[in-house]
Amino acid sequence: MPEAPARPADHRPLLLVLLAAAGTFALTMGARQSMGLFVGSINTQTGLGLASVSLAFAFGQLWWGLTQPLAGIVADKYGPGRVLLVGVCLVAVGTLLIPMMSGTAGLILAIGVLAAGGAGMAGPSVLMAATTRLVDPSRRALATSVVNAGGSMGQFIFAPLASAITAAAGWVAAVQTLGLLTLLALPAAWALRGPAKAAGVAGTGAGPRQTTRQAVGAALADPSFRWLALGFSVCGFHVAFLATHLPGVVASCGLPIQVGGWSLAMLGLFNIVGSLGMGALMGWRGGRLRMKSLLSAVYAARAVAVLAFMLAPKTTPVMLGFAAAMGLTFLSTVPPTAGLVARFFGPAHMATLFGLVMVSHQVGGFLGAWLGGKAFETFGNYDWMWVADILLAVGAALAHLPIREPSAPAPTLPGKAQTV
């Protein structure tokens, strides 16, 4: 039988769902992805060294990923409202505490545990799952792309805003302003409340429902799921390295500090284009394009963009052009990755299973953020990181080829749909 439409009992308007989910992602992602602007200031104030400061950011990348399957389990069981409420509050508290920390442990607590953990609870696994359940299956590709684009819009707005506040009032005022702004996402916890495993999300509507443990076991035993997670870890490496160290790359090239803020903004702006464009491609020809092929193309494009940047002169137009090119591919991997998880196993355990994929993403993110700082301290430049970016991008493009992509959304019960 075909999958039943995943509609909530109260038939919430699509626009309300998208505004709540995309707005939450914009505020949490915007604050989080703008923190790279303050790496130098934190290092100057604390005197800890770039590697130690990068370790706090790297731990945040890892913890952001690890919280998502845990938050997903709670959201799958009780609904996303409570999870989002706690997550948004933790982001605000952790961000406000950053300027008060003077040691590595304190920075790890503020950046890596509170702010990153809260952003994970109010992150894509919970938001994508809530959106998937609250919209018709025919609109899921577009809806998840809009939510993903919301995170990019937040980065586009927050990065130049943070740079302007830093220039006018100092970095401490900028960080604390970002922390307070995230509280604007609190109403979304009400708008996205419930349902937990709503009627209609079970897939076939017959037979016993999978437990969370069964769903996780089925996912981990699936080679296609493992290939997908492996490729997504490369995405995390790229995203975390650029989000944390792109302002440092700008400074090492001798360009004005404002170029760092605008480069992050360009990443966010063109990520909106990339996310919405990916949604359009996923829906083109009735959704018959293979999502694994789209992902391979995205990673291959990253390799080409990084290689071109390495060979080009490091001027402001080149830096902004590179940021725009990377922005087109930055998080455009999220909609097809989430779409493949939903096709593999259905939406009933979507928050949990997509959270597992996000763990892999953030393991790569930990390495990207931490190794970026270590590479600069060791070699005085980021050249080896760019080489690693290229090699990993090519590897990720190849890793998606063995994936057996279902031709239709999968039921919740164990087993795979017909593959193509």
N, C-alpha and C positions, 0 to 999 in steps of 0.2 A: 504494500500500500504506500502511496506517497506520503511525505511528511505533512502532518497537520500544521496549519498556520499557527505561528507562535504569537498569539494575541493575548494581552493581559485582560483580566476580567473587567477592568474599568475602561478599557479602550482609550487609553491616554493618547492625546494628539501627537502625531509624529513630530511636529515642530517643537513641542515642549520637551520631548525625549531628546531630540538632537541638541537643543539649546542647553539643556541641563548637562548632558554627557560631554559635549564639545566644550562648553564653558568651563566645566571642572577640569578637563584635560588642559585647556588653555592656561588656566591659572596655576595649576600645580607644575605643569611642564615648563611654562614660561619662567617661573621663579627658579626651578631646578636647573634648566639649561642655561640660565644667565649667570650662574655662580662662577663659571670659568673666568668672568671678568674680574673677579676679586681674588684670584689665586695669588697674584703678585702682591696685592695689598695685605692679604693674610700672612704671606711669607715675610713681608717687611715688618709687620707688627709683632709677629711671634718669634721671628728669627730661627724658625725650625728647619729651614731648608726646603727646597722645592720637592724633593722626594718624599719628605714627611707630610707636607701639605697634600701632595698628590695621593698619598696613601689614604688619607681621610676621604678624599673624593672617590678614590677607587673602592674603598669599603662601602661607600654610599651606593655606587653602581651595583655592587654585589648584593647588598641588603635590599635594595629596591626590587631586585629580581626575586630574592628568596621570600620576601613578604607576599608576593603576588599569588602563588598557589595557596598559601595559608589563608590569605584574604579571600581568595576564590572559594575555598571550602566553606568558609563562614557565609559568604554571599550566596553560594548555591543552596545552603541550608536555611538561612534566615532572611535572605533578601539583601540587596546591596545598600539600602539606606543607612543602616547602623554602621556598616563598614566605611562608607564614604564620610559620615559625620566625624568619626574618630580620626580617619586619615587626614582630612583637611585641617583639623585642629593640631595634629602632630606636625604637619608641614609648617604651620605658622609658628608654633613654639620653637621648633628646631632652628628655623631660619632666624628668628629674633635672638636666639642665644649665640649664634656664630661669633659676633664681635666680642663677646664676653669670654671666649675661650683662648687660653694662652699656651696650652700644651697639645701634643698629638692626641692623647686620650680624650681631651675635651672636644677637640675638633671632630674626632670620630663619633663621639656621642651626639653632637649637634648636627653635623652634616650627614654622617653615615648611618646613625641609628634613628634619630627622631625625624629629621626632615625627609631623608630618603625612605625610611619605613612608612611614614605617612603618605608620601607620594606614591609608594607601591600599593598601599591600601586604596588610594583614590586614583589608581593607575589604569592602564589599558585593559588588563585582564578582567577587572570588575566592570569597567565602563563598557567595554566591547560586549561582554556577556549580557549586561543589562539591556544594552541596545538591541542585541540579537534577539532577546526574548520579547521585547516590547514592540517590534516592528514585524511586518509581514516578511516571509522568506524572500519574496520577489524584490524587496527593497533593502535587503541586508548589505549587499555590496556597496550601494550608495551611502547607506547610513553609517557603516563602519568607516568609510572613507571620509565622511564629514567629521566624525568624531576624531579621527586621526589628524585631520587638517586643523582641528581646534587646537591641538597641542602645538602645532607649527605657528598658528596665529599668535598664541601666547608668547612664543619665543620672538617672533617678529616685533611684537609690541614691547615686551619687557626688556630686551637687550638694549635698544637705544634709550629707553626710559631710564634704565639703571645707569647707563653711561652719562646721561644728562644730569641725573641727581648726584652722581659721584663728582662731576665737574663743579656743580653748584654748592653742594653741602658735604661732600666726602663720602667715602665708601660705606661707612657705618650706617649713615642715614639711608643710603641706597638699599643695603641689605635688609634693614628693618622695614623699609617701605614695601619691599617685595613680600616680606613675611606677612604684613598686615593685609596686603591685597589678596592673598590667597583665601582669606576668610570670606571673601565674596562668593566663594563656591559653596558655602554651607546650605543655601536653599536647594541646591541640586540633590542633597541627600533626601529631601522630602519628595522632590519631583520624580526621582528614580527608585523610590521605596518599593520593595516587593515587585512582582511575586517571586517567591523562591520555588524553583522547579515547577513553574506554572503549568497548568493544564495545557496540553498541546505541544509541550516541548519534548515529550518522550519519544517522539519519532513515529513509531507505528501505532501507538496507543494500545498495544496488546502485549501480554506477557509481563513478567516481573520487571521492575525497574532496577537498573544497575545501581550498586552501591558506589560510593566514591572510590573505595579501594579497588573494586573490579574495573572501574573506568580507568584509573591510573595504571593498573596492571596491564590492561589491554593496550593502552597507549605505549607504554614502555616496551612491550613485546613486539610492536609494529615497526619494522625497519623503515618504513616511509616516515613515520613520526620522528624517528631518531635522526634520519637524514635532514629533515626539516629543522629540527632543533640545532643540529650541527651548523647548518648554514646560517641560522639566525644568530648564533654566537659570534659569527664574523661581523654581522650587522652591528652587534653590541660593541665590538672592538672599535669599529670605525666611528660610530656615533659618540662613544664616550671619549675617545681621543680628541675628536674635533671640538666637542662641547667643552672639554676641560682645557685644552691646550691651544685652540685656534688663536685666542688673544696673545698667547706666548709666541706662536709662530709669527704673528704680525709684528710683535716687538723685535723678534730675532732678525726679521727682514729689514729693520730700521724704519718701519712705517709708523705714522702717527697713531697714538693710542686709540683715537676715535675710530680708526679703521677696524679695530678688533670688535667694537660694539656693532658696527655696521655689517661686518662679516657674519657675526652671529645672527643679526637680523635678516641678512640675505639668505642664510640657511633656512630660517623659519619661513620667510616669504615664499621661496621657491619650493619648500617642502609642501606648502599648501597646494601649489600647482601640481606637484608630483603626486600627492595623496589623492586629490580629486581626479587627476588624469588616470591614476591607477584604478579608481572606482569606475570610471567610464570604460576603461579597457576591459575590466572584469565583467561589466554588463553588456559589452558589445557582442553582437551576434547571439543574443540570448544567453550570455554567460558561457559560451562554448569554448572560449579561449582557455588553454591550460594555465592554471595559476602557477604551476611549477616552472613553466617556460617564461612567464613574466618575471618571476624571481631570478631566474638565471640571467635574463637580460639586464636586470637592474644591477646585479653584482658585476657583470662584465662592464657595464657603463662606468661603474665606480673605478675599476682598474684603469680604464682609458683616461678618466678625468684626473686621477692622481698622477699618472705618468705624464700627461700634458703639463700639469702644474710643476712637476719636478724639472721639466725641460725649459719652462718659460721664465722670462725675467720677473723678478719679484717686485712688481709695481702695484699701486693701489687698484687700478682697473683689473689687473690679473688676479689679485687677491679676491676682489668682489666677484669676478667672473667665476673663479674656482668655487667660492662659497655658493654661488647660484647653481653651478653644475652639480655639486654635491647635494645641495638642498633638494634638487629634483629626485634624487634617489635616497635621501636621508632616512625618512620613515615611510616611504612608499612601499616598503617591504611588509608593513604591518597588515594592511587589508588582505592581501593574498595569503599571508601566513595564517591569520585568524580564519580566513575563509577555508583553507585546507583543513585546519583543526575541526571546524564545524562540519565539513564534508566527511572527514574520517569518522567522527564519533557522534555527530548530532549536537544540539545546543544544551542538553540537560546538564552536563558537567563542563560547559564551555569555560567558565571562569577558572575552574581548577586546572583543566588541561592546557588552556592558553597560558595560565600562570606558570606551568611547568616549562613551556617553551620560553617564557620570559626569563626563567632562571638561567637557561642556557645563554640567552641574549646577554644577561648581566654578568655571567662569568667572563664572557668576552669583554664586556664593559669594564670590569675590574682590571683586566690586563691592559686594555687600551689606555685607561686613565693613569694607572700606576707606571706602566712601562714608558709612557710619554715623558713623565718627570725623570725617571731613571736614565732614559736615553739622553735627555738634554744635560743632566748633571755629568754624565760620563763622557759624552762626545762634544758637548757645546752646541749641538744642533739637533734637528729632528729627521735627518736624512734616512737613518735606518728604520724609523717608524713609517716613512713613506714607502720604502721598499717592502716592509711587512704588510702594509695596507694593500699593495698591488698583488702580492702573492696570495694573501688570504682572500681577496676578492675573486681572483681566478679560481681558487679552490672552492669557494662557495658557489660560484656559477656551475661548476662541475658536480658539486654535491647534490644539487636538486634534480639532476637528470635521472637517477635511479628511482625517484619517488613514483609510486603507483597512485595516480590521482583518481579518486572516485568520480564517476560521471554524474552523480546525483548526491544530495545530502544523505549521510548515513543514518541509520537508526541508532537508538541508544544502546540496544542490546549488542553483545559481542558479535563480531563478524564484520566483514567488509562489503561495501557496495561494489557493483561492477566497476572494474578499472578500465582506464583508457590508455 
